[in-house]
Amino acid sequence: MSVVRTFLALSLLDNVYPKGNIEKTNFVIRRRAKLDFSAAWQSLSFPSLVILNVPSMSDLQAPLRPKRKKVLVDYLVQFRWIVVIFVVLPASCFIYFKLFLGDVKSAMKSEKRRQKEHEENVKKVVNRLKQRDPKKDGLVCTARKPYIAVGMRNVDYKRVRHFEVDLSAFRNIIEVDKERMVAKVEPLVNMGQITRYTVPMNLALAVVAELDDLTVGGLINGYGIEGSSHIYGLFSDTVVAMEVVLADGRVVRCTKDNEYSDLFYGIPWSQGTLGLLVSAEIKLIPIKEYMRLTYSPYRGTLKELAQAYADSFAPRDGDPSKVPDFVEGMIYTPTEAVHMTGRYASKEEAKKKGNVINNVGWWFKPWFYQHAQTALKRGEFVEYIPTREYYHRHTRCLYWEGKLILPFGDQWWFRWLLGWMMPPKVSLLKATQGEAIRNYYHEMHVIQDLLVPLYKVGEALEYCHHEMEVYPIWLCPHRLFKLPVKTMVYPEPGFEHHHRQGDTSYAQMFTDIGVYYAPGPVFRGEEFNGAKAVRNLEEWLIQNHSFQPQYAVSELTEKNFWRMFDGSHYEHCRQKYGAVGTFMSVYYKSKKGKKTEKEVQDAESEILEPAYAEEA
């Protein structure tokens, strides 16, 4: 019997301290038990044995935290699903249907009529800007309600005096030019609208952000990414031209090689603080009807999972034929991940005998991240997904945030009965949460994207595990191009000389690490200081030449903001195009917290001098 107990103890020890050799699994992978070794040893009932306080795996990887007392807002969040089901979901359905009818109506108009309406709307914007009195009116921003923005950051700059310009009419696809392979669209056109229009033509934007509600304007002025970004870069890298209304009312068309090329490179990441974007011409690519998707499960340490992810799309021998059209990774635990690679496939190929077609867009289907997770049990498998449904695979469950919003939303009975109402509109979720719940999410919830050089992904994953313990984690690679000017985000100096995996002479490979969910300490009822965790994370990003998209909640001071981002070209554009004193600065818009009247006055009277900090 003692031999059996010894064998069991050693087996448990192997579960607690895995060997770490990565294995590409084609068999059932059982989740490694996260057991405290001392407790496991005691459970074997060894008589007269003194048990040492051996630390568990979680003790070794994450700090111990004291328990947190529950307060009223904890229960408001816990039962928020009641408001979501009876208020948010029905209202979301109504809004989605109304927007759909508007999109259909717009698509029925001729391109000539859409262009004429666009020109009329641009004139209204110009006239509105000319009505502004700099001495008494606030700084210029759009008239969108603060809660409409898709993101966790509070739009605090709209809670004080400001001058609004209404852009709500700018939601038309003006033209799809099949010869130039360019789509000319207005800034409020969203991803769902444009794929509904172009995919039937076997065309798509080179980078299609996953969530339906993400708009062209937000993706250009801010940041956007998708599984094809390892080829085409960020969303803004696929823009051919932009039409912008400047502070003085001039309307200019900027491209990378005309007289406004500096403005063309300055607008991405500027958050609309250089001018008002009123249209954009964006690169189109030919596509096929289906995506052939391969789900590959892995297990190992976080660094080994990161290496397997890099190998899935950046072959070490540099063979371009091995580079997939799409790639993403999802890390489910500190030792388990599924990496997916996709290639466009024709209808004929998809419907060949023996091939599996999965219509993931149907309301009753399992949520995509949970479907992908089955590879950990099934082993590697391949299926064909209709291309448009693949583009928006994360929309219905908002990646995995849907599980927190509706804890039973992934259950089969809910999917069949009410799944057709998903997802709730993010804007309505924000509009109905109230100040207390909003602040709770800032402290007890994480929604951050970390743009990290590919070779540092393993280190970043270990850091996130130690500080936050958030799972699943999303991985999506993207190129960061070496441009003629140094923009707010830029590759590491001299990266091309290191010849690292995924890099080329003209672009460094980065990865978006998406950290979205409640941290482990929150689930365990422990204390968690969200603001401190974000501050520490931001400092890590600065030290490792990495970037934080500005839609997220930020704790950056102005000095640290300009340590993370380069402000030289941005400030050049601010001064040259008269944005200073008219449009808010990008830090002013991104800063957390309501602005004081003094801050508003200081921003309005800002003089032409660089705002970015010198490096220490």
N, C-alpha and C positions, 0 to 999 in steps of 0.2 A: 504493500500500500504506500509506503514511504517513497518508493521509486516512482509510482504514479503521480504522487503529489509533487515530487521534484520536477518531473516532466511537465506537469501543468504549470508550475511556477515559472519554469524557463520559457514556456510558450507565452505566458502573460508578459514576461519581461521582453520578449521579442516584439509583442504588440505595442508595448509602451515605448521602447527604444528601437524603432525600425532601422534596418541596415542602411537604407538610403539609396540603394542602387535602383535607378529608374527602370521601370519595366513597361513596355508598350503591351498592354494586356489584351488578349483575345479570349479571355476566360472570365469567370465571375470574380469581381474584385469586392472583397468584403471590407467595409469601413473599419479602419484600425480602431480598436477600443482605446479610448482615452481614460485609462484607469490609473488611479493612484497605486503605485506598486506595493506600498506598505499595506494598503487596505486589501489588495488582491492576495497578498501573502497571508494576511490574517484570515482571510476567508477560507484558506486551505486547512485551518484548524491545527496548526503545528503545536503540540503540547510543550509547555515549558520553554518557549522560545521568546527571547526579548526582541521586539520589533523596533528597528530604528526608524526615525522619521524621514524616510526617503522621499524627496520631492517628486511630485508628479510631472508629467511632460508639460502640462500647462504652466506649472510653477516655474519651470526652466525657461519658458519662452515669453511669458507675459508677467508683468508685475502684479503682486497681490494688492487688492483694493478692499477697503472696508465696505460693509453693507450700507445701502442707502435706504432711508425711510421713504415710504410712499407718501405722496401728497395728492391733493385733489386732481391736479392736472394729469396724473398717471391714469386715473380712472376715466377721465374725459377722453384721453387718447385710446385707452383700451376698448371703450365702447363707441368710438367714433364711427364704426361701421354702420351704426344705426342711421346716422345722418347721411352717410354715403349711399346706402341702399335706397332710402326713402326720399332723399332730396337731390344729392349730387348726380347719381346715375340717371334718373329720369330727366333732369335738367340737361345733362350732358348729351343724352340722346336727342333731345329737341334741338340743341345748338348744332350738333353734328349734322342733323337732317337739314336744318336751315342753311348751313354752310354748303352742304352738298348741292342743294337746289341753286344756290348762288353760283357755285362752280359750273354747274350744268348750263345755267343761263349765260355765263361768261363764255363758255366754250362754243355756244351756238352763235355768238357774234362773229362777224367777219374780222379778219386781222386789221383791215383798214379802219373799221369802227373802233376796235380796241385801241389802236394807236391814237386815234383822234381823242378818245376819252382820256387817254393817258396824258396827252399834251394839255388838255383842259385842266386836268387835276394838278399838273405841274405848275401851271399859271396860278392856281389858287394857293399853292404852297409859297410861291414867290411873293404874291400879294400879302399873304399872312405875315411873312418875315418882315416885309417892309412896314407893317403896322406897328412893329415893336418899338417901344420907347426905351432905349438903354438906361435912361435915368430912373425909371420907376418900374419897368417890367423885369421879371426874373430872367434867368438864363434859359436858353431854348432847349426844349426836349419834345418828344412826340406826345400825343394826347392819349396814348394807350393807358388803360388803368394799371396800377402797380401790380395787381395780382395776375395779370394776363401773361406776363413773361414766364416762359418755361424754365424754371430754375429755382433754387432754394434762396438765393440772395434776395434780401428785402430791397425793394426799389425805394430806398429812403429819400432819395433826392427829389421825389415827387410829393413828399409830405411837407415841403416848405414852398415858399414863393418860387414860381417858375412860369415860363411863357410857353404855352402849348401850341404845337402845330399838328393838325389832324392829318394823318396819313391813312386813315381807315379805308379809303377808296382804292388804295393801291394793292389790289389782290387779283390782278389779271395776268394770265399768260399771254403776252402781247403777240409773240411770234415764235414759231419753231422753224428754223431755217435748215432744211435737210442738206442743202449744198454746202453751207459753211459749217454744218454740224454744231449749231449754236441755238440755244433757247433764250429768248429775251423775255424776262419776267419782271414783275413788280415785287417790291420787298416783302409784302405780306402773303405772297404765294407760299403755301406750305408743301412739305414733302409728299403728303398723301395726295394733294391736288395735282402735283406735277407728274407723279408716277401714273396716276389714273389717266392722264392726258397722253404721255409719251410711250408708255410700255406697249400699248396696242400697236404702235408703229415700229416695235422692236428697237426703240431708242430709249436712252436713259441718261440722266446726268452722270458724269464720271464718278461723282461721290454723292450717294444718296443717304443722308442721315436717317437713322432707323425710325424715329418716332414721327408719326404723321403730322403732329402739330408744329414741328420745328419749321420756322420760316426762313426764306432766303435772306432777308435783311439781317436776322439774328445770326445766321451762320456765316455771313460775310463780315459784319461789323464785330462779331465775336469770334466764335470758333465752331467748326463742324468736322465730323469725322465719320468714317464708315469702313467696312471690311475691305474696301478697294483702295484705301488711302496709302497702303504700302507701295502702290504703283503711282497714284495720281497726287498724293499729298493731301493736305487739308482741303476743306470745301473751298476756301478762298483761293487756293492755288489753281482751281479749275475755272476761275472767272476770267473772261476775255476782255470785258469792258464794263465800266460802271458809269451811270448817269447820276450826278450829284448836284444838289442845290447848295451853294456856298453861303457864307454868312451875309454877304452883301446882296444876295438874290441872284447872282449869276448861276446859270445852269451849264455845267461842263461835262464832257464825256472824256473819261480818263482811261487810257490803256497803258500797257507796260512800255510802249515805245513812242507815245506822242508827247506833247508839251506838258501834259499833266501826269506824267509817269510817276513823279514823286508822290502825288496824291493817291495814285493807284496802289502803290506799295504801302502807303501810310494808313489806309482805311482799315484793313484787317486788324482786329484786336483793339480798334480805337473806340468801340462801343458807341459809334455815331457821334463822336465829339469833334469831327473835322468838317462835317456837313451832313445834309440829309440825303440819304441814298433813295432814289426814286425809281431806278430800274437797274438791271444787271443782265449782261449777256454771258451765258455760262456754257461751258463745253459739254457737248453730247457725245455719247459713244454708241456704237451698234451693240445690241444684246440679242440673246436668244430667249426662247419661251420658258426654259427651266434652268434651275441651278442644281448641278450635281454636287451634292454635299457629302463629304466624308467626315464621320465622327470618330476621332481617335482618342481613346482613354489612356491616361498615364498616371503613374504614381511615383513618388519619390520625395525628396526635400523640395522646399520652395525654389531653391536655385536650380535644381534639376528640372523641375517643372518649367521654369523660365527658359532653360536651354532647349527643352523639347519644343516649346512654343516657337522659339527663334528658328529652330531647324525645320519647322513645318512650312515656312514661307520663304526663308532665306537660305537656300542650299549652300553648303560650305564650298562646293566646287564651282559656284557661280553660274550654273547652268540655267539660263532663263526659261527653258522649257519646263522646269520643275516649279516655277513660281505660279501659285494659283491666282485665280481672278479675285477671290475673296478669302479672307482669313479672320478668325477671331478665336479667342481662348476664354474658357471659364474655369476658374479655380474654385472648387467646392469646399475643400478642406485644406489644411496645411500640407496634406500629402496626396491629394487627388485632384485631377484636372481632366477636362476634355477639350481638345483643340480641334477646331473645324476648319476645313479647307473646301472651297467651292470653285467650280468651273461652270461657265455657261454651257448649256446643252440644248439641242434642238428638240422639238416635240417628237420627232421620229425616234431619236435616241431614247428619250424618256419612256416612250410607250413600247419599247421592245420587250418581248416576253422575258419575265424574270425580274425586271426592274421594279422597284417600289416607288410609287408616287405618293407623296405626303402633302395634302392641302392644309398646311399649318394655319392658314388664315381663317378656317372655319371656327365659329364661336365655341363649339363643343370640344375642340381639340385640346389636349394637354398643353399647358403653357410651355413655350419653347425651351426655356432654360431647364425645366424639369424633364422634358423630352430628351434633351441632349445629355442630361445626367444619366439616363438609362444605359448609356454606353459603358458606364463603370461596371454594370452587371452583364450587359450583352456582349461586350467586346466591340471591336471596330465594326462599323457598318456604314453602308452607303444608301442614300435615297435621293429622289428627285423632288424638288419643291418648285411650284410655279414662281417665276422670277419676282413678280410684284409681291407675292406673299412672303417670299424670302426677305425682300428689302425691309418689310415692316414686321418682321418676326417678333420683335420685342415690344411692339406697340400695345398689344392687348393686356399684357401683364406689367407694362412699364418696367421692363427688365425683370426684376424680382421685387420691386417696391409694392406691387399689387398684393403680395402676401401679407405685408404689414397693414395695408389699407383695409383689405378684406381677408381676414385670416382663413376663411373657408372658401375663398374665391377660386381656388385651384381644385376643389372637390368636384367629382363628376356630376353630382346632382345640381350644383350651382352653375357649372358650365353649360349644362343642357337647358336649364330653366332661365337663367339670367345672363349667361355668358355673352349673349348678343348685345348686351348693353355696355359691355366693357370696351375701352377703358373709361374711367371717370376723367373728365377734363381736369388737367392740372390746375388751370386757372380757377375752377370752381372749388377744388380742394383747398386752394390757398384762400379763396374768398370766404369760405365757411369755417376756417380754423380758429380765427380770433387771435388776439395778441398773446395770450398765455400759451396756447398750443404752438404757435409759431416760435416763441422763445424756447419752448420745450424741445422742439425739433432741432433747433440750433445747438442745444446742449447735449441732447441724448440721441442724436441721429447723425449719420455721416452721408453726405452726397458730395463727393469730390472726384475730379478727374486729375490725374497726375501725368503730365507729359514728360517722359523720362527717356534718356538715351537707351537704346535697345540693350547695350552691354551692361546697363545698371539695373535692369528689371528685377533680377534676383535679389539684389540688395534692397530695392524699394519694397518688394513683397515681404521680406523679412522685417523691414522697419514697420510696415503697416500692420503686420501681425502682432508685433510687440506693443505697438501703441494703441491699436484699435480693435484687432481681432474681428474684422468684418469679412463675412463670406456670404454668398459667392463674390468673387472678384472678376471683373471683365477685363480682357486684354485685347487691344486692337492696335496694330502697328501703323505708323504713318511716316512718310518721308518729310523731312524738314529741309527745304531746298536752300542752296547757297545763292542768294539774290544779289543784284547789282548794288543794293543799298542794305544797310543793317537795320532791319525792322525790329519791332518790339520782341518778337521771338526769333531766334536765329540758331544755327548749328554751333557746336563747339569749335572754337578757332583751331585750325589745323587738323580737323577730324579726318580729312582725306588722306593724310600721311600715315594713319594708323592701320588702314585696311581692315577695319573690324567687320564682323559679320553683318550683312545687310547694307553696309555703306557703299556709296559710289563716289566718284570724283566730284559729283555735282549735288549730292544730297546725303544727309546723315539720317539713319533710320532711328526713329523714336518709337515709343509705345505709349498709348493712352491706357493707364491703369485706372479703371473705373471702380471706385470704392463707394458703393451705394447700399446702405442697410443700417440697422441698429447694431452698435458694437457689442461684442461678447459680454463685457462687463454690465451693460444695460440689461441684457437678457438674464444675467445671473443675479440681478438686483444689487449690483455693486455701484459704488460711486464712480462717476465718469465726468471729467471736466472737458466738455467738447471744445470750448474756446482754447484751452491750453493745448489740447491735442492738435488742433488746427494750426496754432502758432508754431508748435514744434515741427509739424509736417512742413509748413511753409519755409522754415529755416533749413530743413533738410533739402527741400527742393532748390533753394538758393545755393546751397553749398555744392549741389550736384548738377548744376546747369540744367535745371528742369523747370517746368512752368505749370502754373495753376490757372485754368480757364476762369474768366471773371464772372461767369454765371453763378459760381459757387459762393458760399459764405466765406468771407475772407477776414482775417485778423491782421492783415498787413498794415504796418505804419506806412506813411508816404515814403520814408527813406527806404524801407525794405521793399516796397512796391517797385521802386526804381532800381533796386539791387537785383530783383528777379527779372524785370523787363528792361530793355534798352529804350531810353526815351529820346535819343538824339534825333532820329529821323522824324519821330512823332512831333517833337517840339518844333522842328523845322517847318513841318506842314501846318501846325497850329499858327505859327507866326505868318507864314507866307500867305495863307488863305483866310486870314482874319478871323480865325475861330476863337482867339483869346478874348474873353469878355463877352462873347456871344453864346458859344456852346460851352457846356461844362467840360472840365478836364476829365480824362479817363479815370484818374484816381478819385476825383470828387464823386463820380458816378458809382464807382466800385466800393467806396469806403462804407463800412458797416456803421449803422446808427443814423438817427435823424440829424440833419444838419442844423446848426444854430444860425440865427440871423446874422451873426458876425461872419460865419463861414460863407454864407450866401453873398454878403456884401464884399468880402475879400475876393471871392471868385469873380464877381461882376466887375470889380475894379482891378483885376489882375493885369499886371504890366507885362510887356514882352520880355520875359527872361526865362531861362531854362528852369523847369521844375524838377528835373531828374537829379538824383543825388550822385555825388562823386563816390567812386568805390573807395572803401576804407583801405 
